[in-house]
Amino acid sequence: MKLQIAKRQQAKIKLALQGPSGCGKTIGALKLANGLCPDWSKIALIDTENYSASLYAHLGQFSVINIPPPFPPEKYIDAIRICESAGMEVIIIDSMSHEWEGSGGILDVHGNMTGNSFTNWSKLTPRHNAFVQAILQSKAHIIATIRSKQEYVLNEKNGRHVPEKVGLKAVQRDGTDYEFTCVFDLDIKHNATASKDRTGLFMDKPEFQLTSGVGQIILAWCNEGTDTDSQVRELIAEIDSCKNYEELKLLFLAYPQFQYDLQPLFTKRKNELNNIIPITKIQQNGSTISK
């Protein structure tokens, strides 16, 4: 544990688009993705919406993973890993809501479980959290769409309880929106407003349309600060060039932010250095001497 000066690191955006059916979440996500990455071949869409992504194939040659029901979180995690292994720079999850409320999703499984409800949640929550962590820890930009539905509350009027509309509610676990860097709310006219914005680019600003230009603005924000990937590559080269244990130890202590991720490489180099024979033996005139 070490106190150090905070430094802004380059980031990969984790963005959520939420709104009712027909508000333009899918096409908006694709336009944003193209702003984040102009190469369509590096954009992948995880489709749980019955092949709806194919309707936008004219936009560019992006890749698709179609997920049929059921929708357990592990399916999403596997799809994200496939996209990462293929070198995708932007991953769109369309839609994230099925993992929570769809067939085979968390609520569906919980509703079919017997026994104590609290105990059952203790089994399901880690599965949902693993899905969220797969999004947050991904080295790709992530755009997730979330369905919204009308929410009602019961108010008493003239001695009767009457349901009243109180706005839209995201179809996902409460608090999921807090995990994202930005959350854009879309209306039926395809206008977006920011309900959460850690970038400071969109909060309290007039409504706007989702375009590739908005994606480019987000990309510029992501690229501000230190290039962590370049730092890691340089550090790996320095690890390999260490000539003794003391050099390796000093290098390890100098980069506490990378100690956990690069621990295996430091350990490997330490073992290599321990196996170096300090005294070189050579043959001369048929006898062995030390040098």
WOJORA-V706268 format. One record per backbone hydrogen bond with DSSP energy under -0.5 kcal/mol. CO is the residue of the C=O (numbers start at 1). NH is the residue of the N-H. E is the energy in kcal/mol with one decimal. If there is no record, write none. Layout:
co->(CO | CO)
nh->(NH | NH)
e->(E | E)
//
This chain:
co->(8 | 13 | 13 | 14 | 14 | 15 | 16 | 16 | 17 | 18 | 19 | 20 | 24 | 25 | 26 | 27 | 28 | 29 | 30 | 31 | 32 | 33 | 38 | 39 | 40 | 42 | 42 | 43 | 44 | 45 | 45 | 46 | 46 | 47 | 51 | 52 | 53 | 54 | 56 | 57 | 60 | 63 | 64 | 65 | 65 | 66 | 72 | 72 | 73 | 74 | 75 | 76 | 77 | 78 | 79 | 80 | 81 | 82 | 83 | 84 | 89 | 90 | 91 | 92 | 92 | 93 | 93 | 94 | 94 | 95 | 96 | 96 | 97 | 97 | 97 | 98 | 99 | 100 | 102 | 103 | 103 | 105 | 106 | 107 | 108 | 109 | 110 | 116 | 117 | 118 | 119 | 120 | 120 | 121 | 124 | 125 | 126 | 127 | 128 | 129 | 130 | 131 | 132 | 133 | 135 | 141 | 142 | 143 | 144 | 145 | 146 | 147 | 149 | 151 | 151 | 153 | 153 | 155 | 157 | 160 | 160 | 162 | 164 | 167 | 167 | 169 | 170 | 173 | 175 | 176 | 177 | 181 | 182 | 183 | 183 | 184 | 184 | 185 | 187 | 190 | 191 | 192 | 193 | 193 | 196 | 202 | 208 | 209 | 211 | 212 | 213 | 214 | 215 | 216 | 217 | 218 | 219 | 221 | 222 | 226 | 226 | 227 | 228 | 229 | 230 | 231 | 232 | 233 | 234 | 235 | 236 | 237 | 238 | 239 | 244 | 245 | 246 | 247 | 248 | 249 | 250 | 251 | 252 | 255 | 256 | 258 | 259 | 260 | 262 | 263 | 264 | 265 | 266 | 267 | 268 | 269 | 270 | 271 | 273 | 276 | 278 | 280 | 282 | 284 | 287 | 289)
nh->(226 | 15 | 142 | 181 | 182 | 144 | 18 | 184 | 146 | 186 | 148 | 23 | 28 | 29 | 30 | 31 | 32 | 33 | 34 | 35 | 36 | 37 | 40 | 42 | 43 | 89 | 90 | 63 | 92 | 47 | 65 | 48 | 94 | 67 | 54 | 55 | 56 | 57 | 59 | 60 | 62 | 45 | 66 | 47 | 67 | 68 | 75 | 76 | 77 | 78 | 79 | 80 | 81 | 82 | 83 | 84 | 85 | 86 | 88 | 87 | 141 | 44 | 143 | 46 | 94 | 96 | 145 | 48 | 49 | 98 | 99 | 100 | 100 | 101 | 102 | 102 | 106 | 107 | 105 | 70 | 71 | 109 | 110 | 111 | 112 | 112 | 113 | 120 | 121 | 122 | 123 | 123 | 124 | 125 | 128 | 129 | 130 | 131 | 132 | 133 | 134 | 135 | 136 | 137 | 138 | 91 | 15 | 93 | 17 | 96 | 19 | 171 | 169 | 166 | 167 | 155 | 164 | 162 | 160 | 157 | 162 | 155 | 153 | 151 | 166 | 149 | 172 | 176 | 178 | 179 | 180 | 198 | 16 | 195 | 196 | 18 | 186 | 193 | 190 | 210 | 187 | 208 | 185 | 195 | 183 | 205 | 192 | 211 | 215 | 216 | 217 | 218 | 219 | 220 | 221 | 222 | 223 | 224 | 11 | 10 | 228 | 231 | 232 | 233 | 234 | 235 | 236 | 237 | 238 | 239 | 240 | 241 | 242 | 242 | 248 | 249 | 250 | 251 | 252 | 253 | 254 | 255 | 255 | 258 | 259 | 262 | 263 | 263 | 266 | 267 | 268 | 269 | 270 | 271 | 272 | 273 | 274 | 275 | 276 | 278 | 280 | 291 | 289 | 287 | 284 | 282)
e->(-2.6 | -0.5 | -2.7 | -2.1 | -1.4 | -3.0 | -0.5 | -2.9 | -3.0 | -2.6 | -1.3 | -1.5 | -1.9 | -2.4 | -2.1 | -2.1 | -2.4 | -2.5 | -2.0 | -1.3 | -2.0 | -2.1 | -0.9 | -2.1 | -1.9 | -2.1 | -1.9 | -2.7 | -2.9 | -0.8 | -2.6 | -0.6 | -2.8 | -3.1 | -0.9 | -1.6 | -2.1 | -1.4 | -1.8 | -0.7 | -1.7 | -2.3 | -0.5 | -2.8 | -0.5 | -0.6 | -1.2 | -1.0 | -2.3 | -2.4 | -2.1 | -2.5 | -2.2 | -2.1 | -2.1 | -2.4 | -2.6 | -1.5 | -2.2 | -1.6 | -2.7 | -2.5 | -2.4 | -3.6 | -0.7 | -0.5 | -2.9 | -2.7 | -0.7 | -0.5 | -0.8 | -0.5 | -1.1 | -2.9 | -0.5 | -1.4 | -2.6 | -2.8 | -2.3 | -0.6 | -2.8 | -2.6 | -2.5 | -2.3 | -1.0 | -0.7 | -1.2 | -2.1 | -2.1 | -1.5 | -0.7 | -1.0 | -1.5 | -3.0 | -2.0 | -2.9 | -1.9 | -1.3 | -2.0 | -2.5 | -1.8 | -1.4 | -2.4 | -2.7 | -0.8 | -3.1 | -2.9 | -2.8 | -2.8 | -3.2 | -1.7 | -3.5 | -2.8 | -2.5 | -0.5 | -0.6 | -2.8 | -3.6 | -1.8 | -3.7 | -0.6 | -2.7 | -2.1 | -3.1 | -0.5 | -2.3 | -1.6 | -2.1 | -1.1 | -1.6 | -1.2 | -2.4 | -2.3 | -2.2 | -1.3 | -2.6 | -0.5 | -1.8 | -2.0 | -0.5 | -1.9 | -2.2 | -3.2 | -0.6 | -2.5 | -1.6 | -3.5 | -0.6 | -1.4 | -2.0 | -1.8 | -2.1 | -2.4 | -2.2 | -1.7 | -2.4 | -2.0 | -1.1 | -2.2 | -3.3 | -1.2 | -2.0 | -2.4 | -2.2 | -2.4 | -2.4 | -2.4 | -1.7 | -1.9 | -2.4 | -2.0 | -1.2 | -0.7 | -1.1 | -1.8 | -2.6 | -2.3 | -2.0 | -2.3 | -2.2 | -1.4 | -0.7 | -0.7 | -1.5 | -0.8 | -2.5 | -0.5 | -0.7 | -2.2 | -2.6 | -2.3 | -2.4 | -2.2 | -2.3 | -2.0 | -2.4 | -2.0 | -1.1 | -1.1 | -0.6 | -0.6 | -1.6 | -1.9 | -1.8 | -2.6 | -1.7)
//
